[in-house]
């Protein structure tokens, strides 16, 4: 397992509601959370494997900006 952090523009509870089904449906995601208090709106994801591109693609396709830290 690996944990990866990303800078995002997920900035509110409505955004989290939108992204929840996207991240929950990824097979390699064990855990995720967004720190809305952090200025960079950090998305922290724990993965079963090293397929970080799955996270980048899923979040981008949902309409959010995402950059690995």
mmCIF file of the N, C-alpha and C atoms, coordinates in Angstrom:
data_MODEL
# 
_entry.id   MODEL 
# 
loop_
_atom_site.group_PDB 
_atom_site.id 
_atom_site.type_symbol 
_atom_site.label_atom_id 
_atom_site.label_alt_id 
_atom_site.label_comp_id 
_atom_site.label_asym_id 
_atom_site.label_entity_id 
_atom_site.label_seq_id 
_atom_site.pdbx_PDB_ins_code 
_atom_site.Cartn_x 
_atom_site.Cartn_y 
_atom_site.Cartn_z 
_atom_site.occupancy 
_atom_site.B_iso_or_equiv 
_atom_site.pdbx_formal_charge 
_atom_site.auth_seq_id 
_atom_site.auth_comp_id 
_atom_site.auth_asym_id 
_atom_site.auth_atom_id 
_atom_site.pdbx_PDB_model_num 
ATOM 1   N N  . UNK A 1 1  ? 0.832   -1.186 0.000   1.00 0.00 ? 1  UNK A N  1 
ATOM 2   C CA . UNK A 1 1  ? 0.000   0.000  0.000   1.00 0.00 ? 1  UNK A CA 1 
ATOM 3   C C  . UNK A 1 1  ? 0.872   1.243  0.000   1.00 0.00 ? 1  UNK A C  1 
ATOM 4   N N  . UNK A 1 2  ? 0.394   2.259  -0.671  1.00 0.00 ? 2  UNK A N  1 
ATOM 5   C CA . UNK A 1 2  ? 1.076   3.551  -0.667  1.00 0.00 ? 2  UNK A CA 1 
ATOM 6   C C  . UNK A 1 2  ? 0.050   4.655  -0.402  1.00 0.00 ? 2  UNK A C  1 
ATOM 7   N N  . UNK A 1 3  ? 0.520   5.733  0.170   1.00 0.00 ? 3  UNK A N  1 
ATOM 8   C CA . UNK A 1 3  ? -0.323  6.909  0.381   1.00 0.00 ? 3  UNK A CA 1 
ATOM 9   C C  . UNK A 1 3  ? 0.236   8.045  -0.451  1.00 0.00 ? 3  UNK A C  1 
ATOM 10  N N  . UNK A 1 4  ? -0.639  8.686  -1.201  1.00 0.00 ? 4  UNK A N  1 
ATOM 11  C CA . UNK A 1 4  ? -0.250  9.768  -2.104  1.00 0.00 ? 4  UNK A CA 1 
ATOM 12  C C  . UNK A 1 4  ? -1.083  10.995 -1.764  1.00 0.00 ? 4  UNK A C  1 
ATOM 13  N N  . UNK A 1 5  ? -0.458  12.174 -1.864  1.00 0.00 ? 5  UNK A N  1 
ATOM 14  C CA . UNK A 1 5  ? -1.165  13.430 -1.615  1.00 0.00 ? 5  UNK A CA 1 
ATOM 15  C C  . UNK A 1 5  ? -1.188  14.266 -2.887  1.00 0.00 ? 5  UNK A C  1 
ATOM 16  N N  . UNK A 1 6  ? -2.330  14.934 -3.069  1.00 0.00 ? 6  UNK A N  1 
ATOM 17  C CA . UNK A 1 6  ? -2.539  15.753 -4.254  1.00 0.00 ? 6  UNK A CA 1 
ATOM 18  C C  . UNK A 1 6  ? -3.083  17.123 -3.865  1.00 0.00 ? 6  UNK A C  1 
ATOM 19  N N  . UNK A 1 7  ? -2.665  18.137 -4.595  1.00 0.00 ? 7  UNK A N  1 
ATOM 20  C CA . UNK A 1 7  ? -3.283  19.469 -4.497  1.00 0.00 ? 7  UNK A CA 1 
ATOM 21  C C  . UNK A 1 7  ? -4.492  19.434 -5.415  1.00 0.00 ? 7  UNK A C  1 
ATOM 22  N N  . UNK A 1 8  ? -5.627  19.971 -4.924  1.00 0.00 ? 8  UNK A N  1 
ATOM 23  C CA . UNK A 1 8  ? -6.849  19.947 -5.726  1.00 0.00 ? 8  UNK A CA 1 
ATOM 24  C C  . UNK A 1 8  ? -7.591  21.280 -5.624  1.00 0.00 ? 8  UNK A C  1 
ATOM 25  N N  . UNK A 1 9  ? -8.677  21.357 -6.349  1.00 0.00 ? 9  UNK A N  1 
ATOM 26  C CA . UNK A 1 9  ? -9.596  22.477 -6.186  1.00 0.00 ? 9  UNK A CA 1 
ATOM 27  C C  . UNK A 1 9  ? -10.937 21.981 -5.618  1.00 0.00 ? 9  UNK A C  1 
ATOM 28  N N  . UNK A 1 10 ? -10.900 20.877 -4.887  1.00 0.00 ? 10 UNK A N  1 
ATOM 29  C CA . UNK A 1 10 ? -12.063 20.352 -4.168  1.00 0.00 ? 10 UNK A CA 1 
ATOM 30  C C  . UNK A 1 10 ? -12.176 21.202 -2.907  1.00 0.00 ? 10 UNK A C  1 
ATOM 31  N N  . UNK A 1 11 ? -13.090 22.162 -2.907  1.00 0.00 ? 11 UNK A N  1 
ATOM 32  C CA . UNK A 1 11 ? -13.061 23.182 -1.871  1.00 0.00 ? 11 UNK A CA 1 
ATOM 33  C C  . UNK A 1 11 ? -14.255 23.223 -0.923  1.00 0.00 ? 11 UNK A C  1 
ATOM 34  N N  . UNK A 1 12 ? -15.241 22.321 -1.104  1.00 0.00 ? 12 UNK A N  1 
ATOM 35  C CA . UNK A 1 12 ? -16.426 22.393 -0.243  1.00 0.00 ? 12 UNK A CA 1 
ATOM 36  C C  . UNK A 1 12 ? -17.064 21.014 -0.097  1.00 0.00 ? 12 UNK A C  1 
ATOM 37  N N  . UNK A 1 13 ? -18.037 20.927 0.777   1.00 0.00 ? 13 UNK A N  1 
ATOM 38  C CA . UNK A 1 13 ? -18.721 19.650 0.997   1.00 0.00 ? 13 UNK A CA 1 
ATOM 39  C C  . UNK A 1 13 ? -19.487 19.183 -0.236  1.00 0.00 ? 13 UNK A C  1 
ATOM 40  N N  . UNK A 1 14 ? -19.974 20.110 -1.035  1.00 0.00 ? 14 UNK A N  1 
ATOM 41  C CA . UNK A 1 14 ? -20.651 19.746 -2.272  1.00 0.00 ? 14 UNK A CA 1 
ATOM 42  C C  . UNK A 1 14 ? -19.673 19.081 -3.252  1.00 0.00 ? 14 UNK A C  1 
ATOM 43  N N  . UNK A 1 15 ? -18.457 19.600 -3.294  1.00 0.00 ? 15 UNK A N  1 
ATOM 44  C CA . UNK A 1 15 ? -17.416 19.001 -4.140  1.00 0.00 ? 15 UNK A CA 1 
ATOM 45  C C  . UNK A 1 15 ? -17.100 17.584 -3.648  1.00 0.00 ? 15 UNK A C  1 
ATOM 46  N N  . UNK A 1 16 ? -17.005 17.431 -2.337  1.00 0.00 ? 16 UNK A N  1 
ATOM 47  C CA . UNK A 1 16 ? -16.723 16.110 -1.775  1.00 0.00 ? 16 UNK A CA 1 
ATOM 48  C C  . UNK A 1 16 ? -17.864 15.153 -2.112  1.00 0.00 ? 16 UNK A C  1 
ATOM 49  N N  . UNK A 1 17 ? -19.091 15.629 -2.047  1.00 0.00 ? 17 UNK A N  1 
ATOM 50  C CA . UNK A 1 17 ? -20.241 14.802 -2.409  1.00 0.00 ? 17 UNK A CA 1 
ATOM 51  C C  . UNK A 1 17 ? -20.148 14.363 -3.867  1.00 0.00 ? 17 UNK A C  1 
ATOM 52  N N  . UNK A 1 18 ? -19.670 15.239 -4.728  1.00 0.00 ? 18 UNK A N  1 
ATOM 53  C CA . UNK A 1 18 ? -19.520 14.914 -6.156  1.00 0.00 ? 18 UNK A CA 1 
ATOM 54  C C  . UNK A 1 18 ? -18.414 13.904 -6.411  1.00 0.00 ? 18 UNK A C  1 
ATOM 55  N N  . UNK A 1 19 ? -17.337 14.014 -5.677  1.00 0.00 ? 19 UNK A N  1 
ATOM 56  C CA . UNK A 1 19 ? -16.174 13.156 -5.933  1.00 0.00 ? 19 UNK A CA 1 
ATOM 57  C C  . UNK A 1 19 ? -16.260 11.812 -5.201  1.00 0.00 ? 19 UNK A C  1 
ATOM 58  N N  . UNK A 1 20 ? -17.107 11.719 -4.194  1.00 0.00 ? 20 UNK A N  1 
ATOM 59  C CA . UNK A 1 20 ? -17.207 10.488 -3.397  1.00 0.00 ? 20 UNK A CA 1 
ATOM 60  C C  . UNK A 1 20 ? -17.486 9.247  -4.240  1.00 0.00 ? 20 UNK A C  1 
ATOM 61  N N  . UNK A 1 21 ? -18.515 9.224  -5.078  1.00 0.00 ? 21 UNK A N  1 
ATOM 62  C CA . UNK A 1 21 ? -18.735 7.998  -5.855  1.00 0.00 ? 21 UNK A CA 1 
ATOM 63  C C  . UNK A 1 21 ? -17.601 7.689  -6.825  1.00 0.00 ? 21 UNK A C  1 
ATOM 64  N N  . UNK A 1 22 ? -16.953 8.714  -7.329  1.00 0.00 ? 22 UNK A N  1 
ATOM 65  C CA . UNK A 1 22 ? -15.840 8.526  -8.267  1.00 0.00 ? 22 UNK A CA 1 
ATOM 66  C C  . UNK A 1 22 ? -14.699 7.785  -7.579  1.00 0.00 ? 22 UNK A C  1 
ATOM 67  N N  . UNK A 1 23 ? -14.292 8.270  -6.404  1.00 0.00 ? 23 UNK A N  1 
ATOM 68  C CA . UNK A 1 23 ? -13.172 7.648  -5.696  1.00 0.00 ? 23 UNK A CA 1 
ATOM 69  C C  . UNK A 1 23 ? -13.568 6.317  -5.066  1.00 0.00 ? 23 UNK A C  1 
ATOM 70  N N  . UNK A 1 24 ? -14.789 6.218  -4.570  1.00 0.00 ? 24 UNK A N  1 
ATOM 71  C CA . UNK A 1 24 ? -15.226 4.965  -3.942  1.00 0.00 ? 24 UNK A CA 1 
ATOM 72  C C  . UNK A 1 24 ? -15.357 3.824  -4.938  1.00 0.00 ? 24 UNK A C  1 
ATOM 73  N N  . UNK A 1 25 ? -15.543 4.139  -6.211  1.00 0.00 ? 25 UNK A N  1 
ATOM 74  C CA . UNK A 1 25 ? -15.684 3.097  -7.230  1.00 0.00 ? 25 UNK A CA 1 
ATOM 75  C C  . UNK A 1 25 ? -14.359 2.609  -7.807  1.00 0.00 ? 25 UNK A C  1 
ATOM 76  N N  . UNK A 1 26 ? -13.253 3.224  -7.409  1.00 0.00 ? 26 UNK A N  1 
ATOM 77  C CA . UNK A 1 26 ? -11.943 2.759  -7.878  1.00 0.00 ? 26 UNK A CA 1 
ATOM 78  C C  . UNK A 1 26 ? -11.504 1.566  -7.034  1.00 0.00 ? 26 UNK A C  1 
ATOM 79  N N  . UNK A 1 27 ? -11.145 0.482  -7.706  1.00 0.00 ? 27 UNK A N  1 
ATOM 80  C CA . UNK A 1 27 ? -10.781 -0.756 -7.015  1.00 0.00 ? 27 UNK A CA 1 
ATOM 81  C C  . UNK A 1 27 ? -9.527  -0.641 -6.173  1.00 0.00 ? 27 UNK A C  1 
ATOM 82  N N  . UNK A 1 28 ? -8.595  0.199  -6.573  1.00 0.00 ? 28 UNK A N  1 
ATOM 83  C CA . UNK A 1 28 ? -7.311  0.251  -5.880  1.00 0.00 ? 28 UNK A CA 1 
ATOM 84  C C  . UNK A 1 28 ? -7.275  1.257  -4.729  1.00 0.00 ? 28 UNK A C  1 
ATOM 85  N N  . UNK A 1 29 ? -8.389  1.928  -4.431  1.00 0.00 ? 29 UNK A N  1 
ATOM 86  C CA . UNK A 1 29 ? -8.435  2.919  -3.356  1.00 0.00 ? 29 UNK A CA 1 
ATOM 87  C C  . UNK A 1 29 ? -8.928  2.261  -2.068  1.00 0.00 ? 29 UNK A C  1 
ATOM 88  N N  . UNK A 1 30 ? -8.095  2.319  -1.030  1.00 0.00 ? 30 UNK A N  1 
ATOM 89  C CA . UNK A 1 30 ? -8.490  1.801  0.287   1.00 0.00 ? 30 UNK A CA 1 
ATOM 90  C C  . UNK A 1 30 ? -9.117  2.882  1.152   1.00 0.00 ? 30 UNK A C  1 
ATOM 91  N N  . UNK A 1 31 ? -8.577  4.097  1.067   1.00 0.00 ? 31 UNK A N  1 
ATOM 92  C CA . UNK A 1 31 ? -9.001  5.191  1.930   1.00 0.00 ? 31 UNK A CA 1 
ATOM 93  C C  . UNK A 1 31 ? -8.688  6.499  1.226   1.00 0.00 ? 31 UNK A C  1 
ATOM 94  N N  . UNK A 1 32 ? -9.531  7.494  1.453   1.00 0.00 ? 32 UNK A N  1 
ATOM 95  C CA . UNK A 1 32 ? -9.243  8.829  0.932   1.00 0.00 ? 32 UNK A CA 1 
ATOM 96  C C  . UNK A 1 32 ? -9.903  9.863  1.824   1.00 0.00 ? 32 UNK A C  1 
ATOM 97  N N  . UNK A 1 33 ? -9.332  11.073 1.812   1.00 0.00 ? 33 UNK A N  1 
ATOM 98  C CA . UNK A 1 33 ? -9.914  12.199 2.526   1.00 0.00 ? 33 UNK A CA 1 
ATOM 99  C C  . UNK A 1 33 ? -9.405  13.481 1.891   1.00 0.00 ? 33 UNK A C  1 
ATOM 100 N N  . UNK A 1 34 ? -10.176 14.550 2.077   1.00 0.00 ? 34 UNK A N  1 
ATOM 101 C CA . UNK A 1 34 ? -9.788  15.868 1.579   1.00 0.00 ? 34 UNK A CA 1 
ATOM 102 C C  . UNK A 1 34 ? -9.695  16.802 2.774   1.00 0.00 ? 34 UNK A C  1 
ATOM 103 N N  . UNK A 1 35 ? -8.585  17.510 2.875   1.00 0.00 ? 35 UNK A N  1 
ATOM 104 C CA . UNK A 1 35 ? -8.395  18.503 3.934   1.00 0.00 ? 35 UNK A CA 1 
ATOM 105 C C  . UNK A 1 35 ? -8.850  19.858 3.393   1.00 0.00 ? 35 UNK A C  1 
ATOM 106 N N  . UNK A 1 36 ? -10.105 20.200 3.688   1.00 0.00 ? 36 UNK A N  1 
ATOM 107 C CA . UNK A 1 36 ? -10.665 21.465 3.206   1.00 0.00 ? 36 UNK A CA 1 
ATOM 108 C C  . UNK A 1 36 ? -10.075 22.674 3.913   1.00 0.00 ? 36 UNK A C  1 
ATOM 109 N N  . UNK A 1 37 ? -9.459  22.467 5.067   1.00 0.00 ? 37 UNK A N  1 
ATOM 110 C CA . UNK A 1 37 ? -8.861  23.565 5.826   1.00 0.00 ? 37 UNK A CA 1 
ATOM 111 C C  . UNK A 1 37 ? -7.497  23.979 5.271   1.00 0.00 ? 37 UNK A C  1 
ATOM 112 N N  . UNK A 1 38 ? -6.833  23.077 4.605   1.00 0.00 ? 38 UNK A N  1 
ATOM 113 C CA . UNK A 1 38 ? -5.517  23.366 4.025   1.00 0.00 ? 38 UNK A CA 1 
ATOM 114 C C  . UNK A 1 38 ? -5.692  24.267 2.803   1.00 0.00 ? 38 UNK A C  1 
ATOM 115 N N  . UNK A 1 39 ? -4.832  25.261 2.627   1.00 0.00 ? 39 UNK A N  1 
ATOM 116 C CA . UNK A 1 39 ? -4.961  26.171 1.472   1.00 0.00 ? 39 UNK A CA 1 
ATOM 117 C C  . UNK A 1 39 ? -4.912  25.461 0.114   1.00 0.00 ? 39 UNK A C  1 
ATOM 118 N N  . UNK A 1 40 ? -4.213  24.315 0.052   1.00 0.00 ? 40 UNK A N  1 
ATOM 119 C CA . UNK A 1 40 ? -4.096  23.570 -1.203  1.00 0.00 ? 40 UNK A CA 1 
ATOM 120 C C  . UNK A 1 40 ? -5.148  22.477 -1.348  1.00 0.00 ? 40 UNK A C  1 
ATOM 121 N N  . UNK A 1 41 ? -6.101  22.409 -0.405  1.00 0.00 ? 41 UNK A N  1 
ATOM 122 C CA . UNK A 1 41 ? -7.195  21.420 -0.462  1.00 0.00 ? 41 UNK A CA 1 
ATOM 123 C C  . UNK A 1 41 ? -6.648  20.030 -0.766  1.00 0.00 ? 41 UNK A C  1 
ATOM 124 N N  . UNK A 1 42 ? -5.855  19.514 0.143   1.00 0.00 ? 42 UNK A N  1 
ATOM 125 C CA . UNK A 1 42 ? -5.105  18.277 -0.057  1.00 0.00 ? 42 UNK A CA 1 
ATOM 126 C C  . UNK A 1 42 ? -6.012  17.057 -0.063  1.00 0.00 ? 42 UNK A C  1 
ATOM 127 N N  . UNK A 1 43 ? -5.916  16.280 -1.134  1.00 0.00 ? 43 UNK A N  1 
ATOM 128 C CA . UNK A 1 43 ? -6.566  14.976 -1.239  1.00 0.00 ? 43 UNK A CA 1 
ATOM 129 C C  . UNK A 1 43 ? -5.501  13.938 -0.896  1.00 0.00 ? 43 UNK A C  1 
ATOM 130 N N  . UNK A 1 44 ? -5.760  13.154 0.134   1.00 0.00 ? 44 UNK A N  1 
ATOM 131 C CA . UNK A 1 44 ? -4.848  12.080 0.545   1.00 0.00 ? 44 UNK A CA 1 
ATOM 132 C C  . UNK A 1 44 ? -5.519  10.755 0.213   1.00 0.00 ? 44 UNK A C  1 
ATOM 133 N N  . UNK A 1 45 ? -4.803  9.904  -0.513  1.00 0.00 ? 45 UNK A N  1 
ATOM 134 C CA . UNK A 1 45 ? -5.360  8.635  -0.969  1.00 0.00 ? 45 UNK A CA 1 
ATOM 135 C C  . UNK A 1 45 ? -4.408  7.503  -0.613  1.00 0.00 ? 45 UNK A C  1 
ATOM 136 N N  . UNK A 1 46 ? -4.945  6.434  -0.041  1.00 0.00 ? 46 UNK A N  1 
ATOM 137 C CA . UNK A 1 46 ? -4.176  5.218  0.213   1.00 0.00 ? 46 UNK A CA 1 
ATOM 138 C C  . UNK A 1 46 ? -4.582  4.201  -0.848  1.00 0.00 ? 46 UNK A C  1 
ATOM 139 N N  . UNK A 1 47 ? -3.575  3.719  -1.580  1.00 0.00 ? 47 UNK A N  1 
ATOM 140 C CA . UNK A 1 47 ? -3.790  2.814  -2.709  1.00 0.00 ? 47 UNK A CA 1 
ATOM 141 C C  . UNK A 1 47 ? -3.268  1.414  -2.422  1.00 0.00 ? 47 UNK A C  1 
ATOM 142 N N  . UNK A 1 48 ? -3.920  0.421  -3.023  1.00 0.00 ? 48 UNK A N  1 
ATOM 143 C CA . UNK A 1 48 ? -3.461  -0.975 -2.951  1.00 0.00 ? 48 UNK A CA 1 
ATOM 144 C C  . UNK A 1 48 ? -2.244  -1.208 -3.832  1.00 0.00 ? 48 UNK A C  1 
ATOM 145 N N  . UNK A 1 49 ? -2.105  -0.397 -4.856  1.00 0.00 ? 49 UNK A N  1 
ATOM 146 C CA . UNK A 1 49 ? -1.038  -0.588 -5.837  1.00 0.00 ? 49 UNK A CA 1 
ATOM 147 C C  . UNK A 1 49 ? -0.393  0.763  -6.141  1.00 0.00 ? 49 UNK A C  1 
ATOM 148 N N  . UNK A 1 50 ? 0.364   0.819  -7.201  1.00 0.00 ? 50 UNK A N  1 
ATOM 149 C CA . UNK A 1 50 ? 1.069   2.057  -7.554  1.00 0.00 ? 50 UNK A CA 1 
ATOM 150 C C  . UNK A 1 50 ? 0.430   2.754  -8.758  1.00 0.00 ? 50 UNK A C  1 
ATOM 151 N N  . UNK A 1 51 ? -0.844  2.493  -9.029  1.00 0.00 ? 51 UNK A N  1 
ATOM 152 C CA . UNK A 1 51 ? -1.525  3.083  -10.185 1.00 0.00 ? 51 UNK A CA 1 
ATOM 153 C C  . UNK A 1 51 ? -2.085  4.460  -9.833  1.00 0.00 ? 51 UNK A C  1 
ATOM 154 N N  . UNK A 1 52 ? -1.167  5.399  -9.612  1.00 0.00 ? 52 UNK A N  1 
ATOM 155 C CA . UNK A 1 52 ? -1.569  6.756  -9.261  1.00 0.00 ? 52 UNK A CA 1 
ATOM 156 C C  . UNK A 1 52 ? -2.310  7.451  -10.395 1.00 0.00 ? 52 UNK A C  1 
ATOM 157 N N  . UNK A 1 53 ? -2.056  7.023  -11.627 1.00 0.00 ? 53 UNK A N  1 
ATOM 158 C CA . UNK A 1 53 ? -2.725  7.650  -12.761 1.00 0.00 ? 53 UNK A CA 1 
ATOM 159 C C  . UNK A 1 53 ? -4.239  7.428  -12.715 1.00 0.00 ? 53 UNK A C  1 
ATOM 160 N N  . UNK A 1 54 ? -4.687  6.348  -12.053 1.00 0.00 ? 54 UNK A N  1 
ATOM 161 C CA . UNK A 1 54 ? -6.130  6.118  -11.908 1.00 0.00 ? 54 UNK A CA 1 
ATOM 162 C C  . UNK A 1 54 ? -6.787  7.259  -11.130 1.00 0.00 ? 54 UNK A C  1 
ATOM 163 N N  . UNK A 1 55 ? -6.115  7.718  -10.093 1.00 0.00 ? 55 UNK A N  1 
ATOM 164 C CA . UNK A 1 55 ? -6.637  8.817  -9.280  1.00 0.00 ? 55 UNK A CA 1 
ATOM 165 C C  . UNK A 1 55 ? -6.639  10.107 -10.099 1.00 0.00 ? 55 UNK A C  1 
ATOM 166 N N  . UNK A 1 56 ? -5.523  10.396 -10.735 1.00 0.00 ? 56 UNK A N  1 
ATOM 167 C CA . UNK A 1 56 ? -5.415  11.610 -11.549 1.00 0.00 ? 56 UNK A CA 1 
ATOM 168 C C  . UNK A 1 56 ? -6.494  11.654 -12.627 1.00 0.00 ? 56 UNK A C  1 
ATOM 169 N N  . UNK A 1 57 ? -6.686  10.554 -13.319 1.00 0.00 ? 57 UNK A N  1 
ATOM 170 C CA . UNK A 1 57 ? -7.681  10.500 -14.390 1.00 0.00 ? 57 UNK A CA 1 
ATOM 171 C C  . UNK A 1 57 ? -9.103  10.624 -13.849 1.00 0.00 ? 57 UNK A C  1 
ATOM 172 N N  . UNK A 1 58 ? -9.407  9.906  -12.780 1.00 0.00 ? 58 UNK A N  1 
ATOM 173 C CA . UNK A 1 58 ? -10.769 9.911  -12.230 1.00 0.00 ? 58 UNK A CA 1 
ATOM 174 C C  . UNK A 1 58 ? -11.157 11.296 -11.725 1.00 0.00 ? 58 UNK A C  1 
ATOM 175 N N  . UNK A 1 59 ? -10.264 11.944 -10.991 1.00 0.00 ? 59 UNK A N  1 
ATOM 176 C CA . UNK A 1 59 ? -10.570 13.264 -10.441 1.00 0.00 ? 59 UNK A CA 1 
ATOM 177 C C  . UNK A 1 59 ? -10.652 14.300 -11.559 1.00 0.00 ? 59 UNK A C  1 
ATOM 178 N N  . UNK A 1 60 ? -9.738  14.233 -12.502 1.00 0.00 ? 60 UNK A N  1 
ATOM 179 C CA . UNK A 1 60 ? -9.774  15.157 -13.653 1.00 0.00 ? 60 UNK A CA 1 
ATOM 180 C C  . UNK A 1 60 ? -11.046 14.976 -14.471 1.00 0.00 ? 60 UNK A C  1 
ATOM 181 N N  . UNK A 1 61 ? -11.421 13.727 -14.712 1.00 0.00 ? 61 UNK A N  1 
ATOM 182 C CA . UNK A 1 61 ? -12.636 13.444 -15.498 1.00 0.00 ? 61 UNK A CA 1 
ATOM 183 C C  . UNK A 1 61 ? -13.900 13.885 -14.778 1.00 0.00 ? 61 UNK A C  1 
ATOM 184 N N  . UNK A 1 62 ? -13.823 13.996 -13.457 1.00 0.00 ? 62 UNK A N  1 
ATOM 185 C CA . UNK A 1 62 ? -14.966 14.483 -12.670 1.00 0.00 ? 62 UNK A CA 1 
ATOM 186 C C  . UNK A 1 62 ? -15.045 16.001 -12.687 1.00 0.00 ? 62 UNK A C  1 
ATOM 187 N N  . UNK A 1 63 ? -14.049 16.645 -13.304 1.00 0.00 ? 63 UNK A N  1 
ATOM 188 C CA . UNK A 1 63 ? -14.094 18.096 -13.465 1.00 0.00 ? 63 UNK A CA 1 
ATOM 189 C C  . UNK A 1 63 ? -13.276 18.887 -12.455 1.00 0.00 ? 63 UNK A C  1 
ATOM 190 N N  . UNK A 1 64 ? -12.409 18.213 -11.724 1.00 0.00 ? 64 UNK A N  1 
ATOM 191 C CA . UNK A 1 64 ? -11.589 18.897 -10.719 1.00 0.00 ? 64 UNK A CA 1 
ATOM 192 C C  . UNK A 1 64 ? -10.136 18.943 -11.181 1.00 0.00 ? 64 UNK A C  1 
ATOM 193 N N  . UNK A 1 65 ? -9.420  19.956 -10.697 1.00 0.00 ? 65 UNK A N  1 
ATOM 194 C CA . UNK A 1 65 ? -7.991  20.042 -10.951 1.00 0.00 ? 65 UNK A CA 1 
ATOM 195 C C  . UNK A 1 65 ? -7.280  19.225 -9.890  1.00 0.00 ? 65 UNK A C  1 
ATOM 196 N N  . UNK A 1 66 ? -6.197  18.552 -10.291 1.00 0.00 ? 66 UNK A N  1 
ATOM 197 C CA . UNK A 1 66 ? -5.446  17.719 -9.375  1.00 0.00 ? 66 UNK A CA 1 
ATOM 198 C C  . UNK A 1 66 ? -3.995  17.667 -9.803  1.00 0.00 ? 66 UNK A C  1 
ATOM 199 N N  . UNK A 1 67 ? -3.084  17.803 -8.828  1.00 0.00 ? 67 UNK A N  1 
ATOM 200 C CA . UNK A 1 67 ? -1.649  17.751 -9.068  1.00 0.00 ? 67 UNK A CA 1 
ATOM 201 C C  . UNK A 1 67 ? -1.004  16.967 -7.939  1.00 0.00 ? 67 UNK A C  1 
ATOM 202 N N  . UNK A 1 68 ? -0.184  15.991 -8.305  1.00 0.00 ? 68 UNK A N  1 
ATOM 203 C CA . UNK A 1 68 ? 0.506   15.222 -7.269  1.00 0.00 ? 68 UNK A CA 1 
ATOM 204 C C  . UNK A 1 68 ? 1.513   16.105 -6.554  1.00 0.00 ? 68 UNK A C  1 
ATOM 205 N N  . UNK A 1 69 ? 1.622   15.927 -5.264  1.00 0.00 ? 69 UNK A N  1 
ATOM 206 C CA . UNK A 1 69 ? 2.571   16.706 -4.466  1.00 0.00 ? 69 UNK A CA 1 
ATOM 207 C C  . UNK A 1 69 ? 3.896   15.974 -4.360  1.00 0.00 ? 69 UNK A C  1 
# 
